Amino acid sequence: MSTTEQKHLRPRTASILSAAALAITVIAGTAAAPADLVRGTPGPAYPKTPNQVSELELPVTVSHRGGADVYPEESMEGFTASARDGFLPEMDIQFLADGTPVLIHDDTADRTLNGVSGPIRNLSLEEWDSATIKHPQGGPEAETVTLDEVLDELGGEVVMVPEIKPGATSAEVDQVLDVFDERGLSDSLIVQSFDFEAAKTIAERGYTSLYLTGATLPTESFDEIADAGIEWVGPSKNLPTRDLRRLDKAGFHVAPYTLGTAKDGHRLPGWIDGFFTDDAWTK
């Protein structure tokens, strides 16, 4: 049995519930688990979050890194809590030494992980599995997560927003999209990238593509972006409002990143179609 298979068999329920309870305590009064889940009523595991992009009600709240100010960053606890409460879980894809796709924002382990250090691309799968994710508020640490693990848990159940991080080769972009293809997830993902060619490939492969940009308008023309099949643009929150409006009027779904809380996101103009936030629960 492989290390990954062994990790899949480790029970997660207790740790997820423990972290969820801690987070609810911290943000008491801002969010609550759906009543039917509390009662244990049979039904979909994540009734508040659509499982197809076509079913989204705009504007959407994207839980950046699974709610990095509330839960351990890029943890299963954060992803499942986000989905449970109606937010779109967002995650970042990096690669281990053996090519395994894993979920972590930085290209090094030091800021968010305990038990390992250095570049993610230098880590073995065994080292990755042995590491833990720090809690932003000093609570329980969480297990690290591979791409396969989050897809086993949430794939096809809710709309997710994975990012293929800068530095991924074209072969690695295709590798990730092949994994999505094998699981039949083309209708339930918004796949994002800062790299225009990657965003173009994502659209060509039949996925909803979100092109991440900075605090200035992209160098590509609006026509070039649209002709690539890209439907969403994710600019920095620091992009001037007049330029956000230009993107909107050009026909793109506009979703700025990264707002501190959902309260900040709800102050955005009404024509914004979504926003990324590190705390989707504080309203």
C-alpha positions in Angstrom: 0.0 0.0 0.0 1.4 3.4 -1.0 1.9 6.3 1.4 -0.9 8.2 -0.3 -3.3 5.2 0.0 -2.4 4.9 3.7 -3.1 8.6 4.2 -6.5 8.3 2.6 -7.4 5.7 5.2 -6.6 7.9 8.1 -9.8 9.1 9.6 -10.4 12.8 9.0 -13.8 13.3 10.6 -12.6 14.1 14.1 -10.0 16.6 13.0 -12.4 18.3 10.7 -15.1 18.6 13.3 -12.6 19.8 15.9 -11.3 22.5 13.6 -14.8 23.5 12.5 -15.9 23.9 16.1 -12.8 26.0 16.9 -13.5 28.3 13.9 -17.1 28.7 14.8 -16.1 29.7 18.3 -13.7 32.3 16.9 -16.2 33.7 14.5 -19.3 33.3 16.6 -22.3 35.1 15.3 -21.0 35.4 11.7 -21.7 31.9 10.4 -23.3 28.6 11.4 -23.4 25.1 10.0 -26.5 24.4 8.0 -29.3 23.2 10.3 -29.8 19.9 8.4 -26.2 19.0 8.8 -26.4 19.7 12.5 -29.4 17.5 12.8 -27.8 14.8 10.6 -30.8 14.9 8.2 -30.0 12.8 5.0 -29.2 14.8 1.9 -26.3 16.3 0.0 -23.2 16.9 2.0 -22.9 20.5 0.9 -26.4 21.7 0.0 -25.4 25.4 0.1 -22.8 25.2 -2.7 -23.7 24.4 -6.3 -21.8 21.6 -8.0 -21.8 23.1 -11.5 -20.5 26.4 -12.6 -23.7 27.1 -14.6 -25.7 27.0 -11.4 -23.7 29.7 -9.5 -25.6 32.7 -8.3 -23.5 35.8 -8.7 -21.7 37.3 -6.9 -19.8 34.3 -5.6 -17.6 34.3 -2.5 -14.3 32.4 -3.1 -12.8 31.1 0.1 -9.1 32.0 -0.6 -6.8 29.0 0.3 -9.8 27.5 2.1 -10.2 30.5 4.5 -6.5 31.1 5.4 -7.3 33.5 8.3 -9.7 31.0 9.9 -8.5 27.5 9.2 -5.0 26.1 8.5 -4.1 27.3 5.0 -5.0 24.9 2.2 -6.3 22.2 4.7 -9.2 19.8 4.2 -10.8 21.4 7.2 -10.9 24.7 5.5 -12.0 23.4 2.2 -14.9 21.4 3.6 -16.0 24.2 6.0 -16.0 26.6 3.0 -18.1 24.2 0.9 -20.5 23.5 3.8 -21.2 27.2 4.3 -21.8 28.0 0.6 -18.4 29.4 -0.4 -16.2 28.2 -3.3 -13.1 26.6 -2.0 -9.9 27.9 -3.6 -6.6 26.1 -3.6 -3.1 26.3 -5.2 -1.4 23.5 -7.0 2.4 22.9 -6.7 4.4 19.8 -7.5 6.6 17.4 -5.4 9.9 15.9 -6.5 8.1 12.9 -8.0 5.6 15.1 -9.8 2.7 14.6 -7.4 0.4 17.6 -7.4 -0.2 19.0 -3.9 -2.0 21.9 -2.4 0.1 24.8 -1.0 0.4 28.4 -2.0 4.1 29.1 -1.5 6.8 27.3 -3.5 8.6 26.7 -0.2 7.3 24.9 2.9 8.6 27.2 5.6 5.8 29.8 6.1 2.8 27.4 6.4 4.2 23.9 7.2 5.8 22.3 10.2 8.1 19.2 9.9 9.6 20.1 6.5 11.4 23.0 5.0 12.7 24.3 1.6 11.3 24.1 -1.9 8.1 22.1 -2.4 9.7 20.6 -5.6 12.4 19.1 -3.5 10.1 17.2 -1.1 9.2 13.5 -1.4 5.7 12.3 -1.0 6.7 10.7 2.3 8.0 14.1 3.6 4.9 15.8 2.4 2.6 13.3 4.2 4.6 13.7 7.4 4.3 17.5 7.5 1.5 19.5 9.2 -0.1 22.8 8.4 0.1 25.6 10.9 -3.1 27.1 12.3 -3.4 30.9 11.8 -4.8 31.4 15.3 -2.7 28.8 17.1 -5.3 26.1 17.0 -4.8 22.4 16.0 -2.5 21.8 13.1 -3.9 20.0 10.0 -2.7 17.3 7.6 -1.3 18.3 4.3 -3.4 17.7 1.2 -2.7 16.3 -2.2 -4.8 17.2 -5.3 -6.2 13.7 -5.4 -7.3 13.9 -1.8 -9.3 17.1 -2.2 -10.8 15.7 -5.4 -11.7 12.5 -3.6 -13.5 14.6 -0.9 -15.1 17.4 -3.0 -14.6 16.7 -6.7 -18.0 17.0 -8.4 -19.7 17.8 -5.1 -19.1 21.6 -5.2 -17.6 24.1 -7.5 -14.0 24.6 -6.7 -11.4 27.2 -7.9 -8.0 25.6 -8.2 -5.0 27.6 -9.3 -2.1 26.1 -11.3 0.7 28.2 -9.9 3.3 30.1 -11.9 6.3 28.0 -12.8 4.2 25.0 -13.9 5.4 23.7 -17.2 3.0 23.2 -20.1 3.3 19.5 -19.5 2.3 20.0 -15.8 -0.7 22.1 -16.8 -1.8 19.3 -19.1 -1.1 16.8 -16.3 -3.5 18.6 -13.9 -6.2 19.0 -16.6 -5.8 15.3 -17.4 -6.6 14.5 -13.7 -9.7 16.7 -13.9 -10.7 15.0 -17.2 -10.4 11.5 -15.7 -12.8 12.6 -12.9 -15.3 14.3 -15.3 -15.0 17.7 -13.6 -15.2 20.1 -16.5 -18.6 21.4 -15.4 -17.6 21.9 -11.7 -14.3 23.8 -11.8 -13.2 27.4 -12.4 -9.5 26.8 -13.1 -7.2 29.8 -12.7 -3.7 30.9 -13.6 -1.5 34.1 -13.7 0.0 32.8 -16.9 -2.0 33.8 -20.0 -0.9 30.7 -22.0 -1.9 28.4 -19.2 -5.3 30.3 -18.9 -5.7 29.9 -22.7 -5.0 26.1 -22.5 -7.4 25.8 -19.6 -10.2 27.3 -21.8 -9.2 25.2 -24.8 -9.5 22.1 -22.8 -13.1 22.9 -22.0 -12.8 24.3 -18.5 -14.1 27.7 -17.2 -10.9 29.7 -17.2 -10.0 32.6 -14.8 -7.1 34.7 -15.8 -5.4 36.2 -12.7 -3.9 39.7 -13.2 -2.3 42.4 -11.1 -3.0 46.0 -10.0 -2.9 47.2 -13.6 -4.8 46.0 -16.6 -3.3 43.0 -18.4 -0.9 43.5 -21.3 -3.2 41.4 -23.5 -6.1 43.2 -25.2 -9.6 42.5 -24.1 -10.3 41.0 -27.5 -7.3 38.7 -27.2 -8.4 37.5 -23.8 -12.0 36.9 -25.0 -10.8 35.1 -28.2 -8.8 32.7 -26.0 -12.1 31.6 -24.4 -11.4 33.1 -21.0 -14.6 34.1 -19.2 -13.3 35.3 -15.8 -10.7 37.8 -14.9 -9.3 38.0 -11.4 -7.5 41.3 -10.8 -5.9 42.6 -7.7 -8.2 44.4 -5.3 -5.9 47.4 -5.9 -6.9 47.7 -9.6 -8.7 51.1 -9.9 -12.5 50.8 -9.9 -12.6 52.4 -13.4 -10.5 49.6 -14.8 -12.6 47.0 -13.0 -15.6 48.5 -14.7 -13.8 48.4 -18.1 -13.3 44.6 -17.6 -16.9 44.2 -16.7 -18.2 46.2 -19.7 -16.0 44.1 -21.9 -18.1 41.1 -20.9 -15.8 39.3 -18.4 -16.9 38.0 -15.0 -14.7 40.1 -12.6 -13.6 38.7 -9.3 -10.9 40.7 -7.4 -8.5 39.2 -4.9 -7.8 39.2 -1.9 -10.3 40.9 0.4 -9.7 40.6 4.2 -13.3 39.5 5.0 -16.6 38.9 3.2 -17.7 42.2 4.7 -15.1 43.9 2.6 -16.3 42.0 -0.5 -19.8 43.1 0.0 -18.8 46.7 -0.2 -17.7 46.2 -3.8 -19.8 47.6 -6.7 -22.9 45.6 -7.5 -21.6 44.6 -11.0 -18.7 42.6 -9.5 -19.4 38.9 -10.0 -17.3 37.6 -7.2 -14.4 38.1 -4.8 -11.6 36.2 -3.1 -11.4 36.5 0.7 -9.3 35.0 3.5 -12.3 35.0 5.8 -15.6 34.3 4.0 -17.4 34.0 7.4 -17.1 37.6 8.7 -19.9 39.6 7.2 
